[in-house]
Amino acid sequence: MSGWMPYLIAIVLVLGSFLPVWAATHAKELPPALQLAKRYQGNESLSLYGVSEKFDGVRAFWDGVTLVTRSGRVIPAPDWFLAQLPDATLDGELWLGYGRFSELSGLIRRKDSDTDSLWQTVQYRVFDLPDVAGDFATRYQQLVQLMRDYEGTECVLVEQQIVQDHAALDAQMQQVVAEGGEGLMLHRWDSLYFAGRSSDLLKVTPLQDDEAIVTGYEPGEGRLTGLMGALRVRLTSGREFLLGTGFSDAQRASPPDIGSRVRFTYRGLTADGLPRFASFDRVRPEE
């Protein structure tokens, strides 16, 4: 065996020289530790919460150097766009305008998007300072002070308001929806920032929504013969169901890929615990 030792050492040295290159090539960005919202139930004490608009954009985390999605994928924003962001850790949403989510989603997925003039109309709407110690009231006051230096740039403060009662909250939500928005967010003033889903952060929308992974297709019948009739999708619980409404004919002709993540809206749950009146909303980007 001793005669093989030089060869074994040589092999180890060769493999060792390639290991750093392989690791760098295959390394996956770690997702940022973001706070995620639960759904408003209607019995919360509103005096405990700040209220802001829920923007229909792409969640984006800024660490002072790099802008990444919820999954940790680097967003290829232009250098001039990033140069306008503060030297601070920010949690926010990239937003292109009402009804323009698909354009934004396509923009951040393109490898050459940093040269796209569409970035001229993208805003980074900021709602929290994750690394600042203290409760949300403290973090928000510091965020207000910070953002005063960035007025007129693509970096925009998401303002918090006080709502007196649930009727006023519903009226504000209906107004936002009428203007093309998704709804509202409630952020508890005394909450600390921590990763994961929490009732300290609540979303208020007319419809419930969720996400699922596409696992297959059901063929269409009648007018839809030759097209996709329904998506078979899997929830995070592992349960599957058919999602068959909300699609245009173009989407049925070219349905979302198997393995892609789609968002759908629904109205409560069936007796079996599955989404009721589920309707396709959109394909979610790889956030």
Secondary structure, 3 states (H helix, E strand, C coil): CHHHHHHHHHHHHHHHHHHHHHHHHHCCCCCCCCEEEEECCCCCCHHHEEEEEECCCEEEEECCCCEECCCCCECCCCHHHHCCCCCCCEEEEEECCCCCHHHHHHHHHCCCHHHCHHHHHCEEEEEECCCCCCCHHHHHHHHHHHHHHHCCCCEEECCCECCCCHHHHHHHHHHHHHCCCCEEEEEECCCCCCCEEEEEEEEECCCEEEEEEEEEEEECCHHHCCCEEEEEEECCCCCEEEECCCCCHHHHHCCCCCCCEEEEEECCECCCCCECCCEEEEECCCC
